[in-house]
Amino acid sequence: MTASIENTAHGHDYPPSYFAATAHAAPFRPALEGVKQVDVCVIGGGFTGLSAALHGAERGLSCVLLESRRIGWGASGMNSGQVMAGWTRASRSLVHQLGAARARQLFELAAEAVAQLWLRIGRHGIDCDARKGHLIAAATPQDMAMLEAEAECREGVMGYGYSRFVDRKAAVRLTGSESFHGGLLDAEGGHVHPLNLALGLARAAELAGARLHEGSRVIRVRARGARMLVETMRGKVLARHVVVAGGAQSGRLLERVKRRTEALSVFAAATEPLPADVAATLVKDGLAVCDTRMAANSFHMTPDRRLVFGGGERFRLDPEETPESIVRPRLEAVYPQLKGVRLDHGWSGLVTVTSSRMPAIGREGQIYYAAGYSGQGVAQALLAGGVIAEAIGGDTRRFDLISQLPNLAVPGGRWLRLPIFAAIGALAALREVH
Ligand SMILES: Cc1cc2nc3c(=O)[nH]c(=O)nc-3n(C[C@H](O)[C@H](O)[C@H](O)COP(=O)(O)OP(=O)(O)OC[C@H]3O[C@@H](n4cnc5c(N)ncnc54)[C@H](O)[C@@H]3O)c2cc1C
């Protein structure tokens, strides 16, 4: 299916990607006009904002969501769709840092986020090519020890019974690639069509009573008496609470997010539809796979037999590079049989990362925020929106647990911050391996 007229109308086209080209038709939701008074004003129509609006409306709060372009326009509509259990950090390093009891509580929260995602897809009848089954594949023999330790920690300390360690033979069979040395297979992880998931969540939020406005860029947020005043070019919202869910742009709205997160470009591509005999040599059982490289490769097959392959990250873009020039060598290294395959779609988007690779979720007065899922936002953003709505509704238990995650504000101007973020990320990864 190609993008519908509605999906490309009103001067707010979706950025090109395989997912934009195969999205369901979605109505353009009119821009905010005039003045509205609500309990909650959500800024941003990605997974974080949609989840906050959906959960808020289900709790009986009046919610307005303002999206500057289209629902799912940002990372949420173009990501590789991989759903993973746990956090971006190794479980063992969380235990080391926080102690077993708190680490387990956090892991349970992340596991519940994944379970809730599948439940929501079923409950709201969201047609988003959802498939369960995820493999983290070891890219080097040394990474096997890390994955084995992760499997043991998940089972022994976190009480998580869905993932198991698999050997090289199994990893090669499951991926159809000789380049892996084993892996961690998770029955609860999987993959989705992210833009169709976002559109389905938007519909569910509206059915629950939330009002969604596209083409409604928030230009200012400030206190007005006991309420917050949120302004777009053509309208205003007076709200008891504001949720800043602007993804990579959140830092422009809130200094606290700016200090704790950094945006990073990541890349993805989708091949031409592959002949059935070629597709049969690739990843099996509808699995989603990501590997243990520092800038991980991730891939899965689509229903129309394309390989969606994500890989490569840059803090700064080199003008000579394109998504295809970055993704192709990685794809062909994993699957030499696809050398020279046509890439019908190539795209890049921004992910926000934190120094600790744990999300930055918190509150500043009446303003709540969540960002920095460090590449694992499909499940975590849905979780974050949900716990923020719970906190606004008066139950702060899960919000308190997750908002107290250690995340350092990183000092320095932009040119100093980028290497610091990169260095912290690399060190964190090294610490986890040894
Ligand atoms: C190429 C790519 C691949 C990825 N792969 C994966 C993956 O496989 N698995 C995974 O878990 N995660 C993945 N991620 C990360 C994941 O997509 C994000 O963590 C997640 O979608 C973040 O959701 P969000 O709602 O916080 O932000 P976004 O989806 O970026 O949404 C923010 C929205 O806010 C809007 N906005 C911003 N400023 C304003 C304003 N002033 N007024 C109104 N609206 C505003 C934007 O237009 C945007 O639509 C990937 C990301 C990318 C880019």
The ligand as a MOL file (V3000), in Angstrom:
LIG
                    3D

  0  0  0     0  0            999 V3000
M  V30 BEGIN CTAB
M  V30 COUNTS 53 58 0 0 0
M  V30 BEGIN ATOM
M  V30 1 C 15.5410 5.2070 12.7660 0
M  V30 2 C 15.1600 4.8780 14.2020 0
M  V30 3 C 15.1380 3.5540 14.6140 0
M  V30 4 C 14.7590 3.2400 15.9180 0
M  V30 5 N 14.5750 1.9300 16.2520 0
M  V30 6 C 14.0210 1.6140 17.4360 0
M  V30 7 C 13.6640 0.2730 17.7030 0
M  V30 8 O 13.8070 -0.6150 16.8610 0
M  V30 9 N 13.1200 -0.0110 18.9240 0
M  V30 10 C 12.9020 0.9560 19.8680 0
M  V30 11 O 12.4070 0.6340 20.9480 0
M  V30 12 N 13.2030 2.2600 19.6180 0
M  V30 13 C 13.7370 2.6010 18.4240 0
M  V30 14 N 13.9920 3.9060 18.1480 0
M  V30 15 C 13.7270 4.9220 19.1850 0
M  V30 16 C 12.2370 5.2290 19.3200 0
M  V30 17 O 11.6600 5.4310 18.0670 0
M  V30 18 C 12.0570 6.4760 20.1980 0
M  V30 19 O 12.7130 6.2820 21.4300 0
M  V30 20 C 10.5970 6.7960 20.4810 0
M  V30 21 O 9.8130 6.7230 19.3250 0
M  V30 22 C 10.4830 8.1690 21.1290 0
M  V30 23 O 9.1270 8.5320 21.1930 0
M  V30 24 P 8.6980 9.9980 21.6440 0
M  V30 25 O 7.2300 10.0260 21.6380 0
M  V30 26 O 9.3670 10.3360 22.9250 0
M  V30 27 O 9.3440 10.9760 20.5580 0
M  V30 28 P 8.9420 11.1930 19.0170 0
M  V30 29 O 8.4320 9.9720 18.3960 0
M  V30 30 O 10.1190 11.8540 18.3870 0
M  V30 31 O 7.7310 12.1940 19.0820 0
M  V30 32 C 7.8670 13.5410 19.4170 0
M  V30 33 C 6.8090 14.3150 18.6700 0
M  V30 34 O 6.7400 15.6180 19.2260 0
M  V30 35 C 6.5070 16.5390 18.1860 0
M  V30 36 N 6.9740 17.8460 18.6640 0
M  V30 37 C 8.2330 18.2340 18.9250 0
M  V30 38 N 8.2640 19.5240 19.3310 0
M  V30 39 C 6.9760 19.9400 19.3510 0
M  V30 40 C 6.3570 21.1860 19.6720 0
M  V30 41 N 7.0640 22.2590 20.0410 0
M  V30 42 N 5.0070 21.2680 19.5790 0
M  V30 43 C 4.2660 20.1980 19.2050 0
M  V30 44 N 4.8180 19.0170 18.8580 0
M  V30 45 C 6.1480 18.8880 18.9430 0
M  V30 46 C 7.3220 15.9800 17.0130 0
M  V30 47 O 6.8290 16.4550 15.7560 0
M  V30 48 C 7.1350 14.4850 17.1750 0
M  V30 49 O 6.0700 13.9640 16.4140 0
M  V30 50 C 14.4380 4.2690 16.8560 0
M  V30 51 C 14.4880 5.6120 16.4520 0
M  V30 52 C 14.8450 5.9240 15.1300 0
M  V30 53 C 14.8720 7.3660 14.7210 0
M  V30 END ATOM
M  V30 BEGIN BOND
M  V30 1 1 1 2
M  V30 2 1 2 3
M  V30 3 2 2 52
M  V30 4 2 3 4
M  V30 5 1 4 5
M  V30 6 1 4 50
M  V30 7 2 5 6
M  V30 8 1 6 7
M  V30 9 1 6 13
M  V30 10 2 7 8
M  V30 11 1 7 9
M  V30 12 1 9 10
M  V30 13 2 10 11
M  V30 14 1 10 12
M  V30 15 2 12 13
M  V30 16 1 13 14
M  V30 17 1 14 15
M  V30 18 1 14 50
M  V30 19 1 15 16
M  V30 20 1 16 17
M  V30 21 1 16 18
M  V30 22 1 18 19
M  V30 23 1 18 20
M  V30 24 1 20 21
M  V30 25 1 20 22
M  V30 26 1 22 23
M  V30 27 1 23 24
M  V30 28 2 24 25
M  V30 29 1 24 26
M  V30 30 1 24 27
M  V30 31 1 27 28
M  V30 32 2 28 29
M  V30 33 1 28 30
M  V30 34 1 28 31
M  V30 35 1 31 32
M  V30 36 1 32 33
M  V30 37 1 33 34
M  V30 38 1 33 48
M  V30 39 1 34 35
M  V30 40 1 35 36
M  V30 41 1 35 46
M  V30 42 1 36 37
M  V30 43 1 36 45
M  V30 44 2 37 38
M  V30 45 1 38 39
M  V30 46 1 39 40
M  V30 47 2 39 45
M  V30 48 1 40 41
M  V30 49 2 40 42
M  V30 50 1 42 43
M  V30 51 2 43 44
M  V30 52 1 44 45
M  V30 53 1 46 47
M  V30 54 1 46 48
M  V30 55 1 48 49
M  V30 56 2 50 51
M  V30 57 1 51 52
M  V30 58 1 52 53
M  V30 END BOND
M  V30 END CTAB
M  END
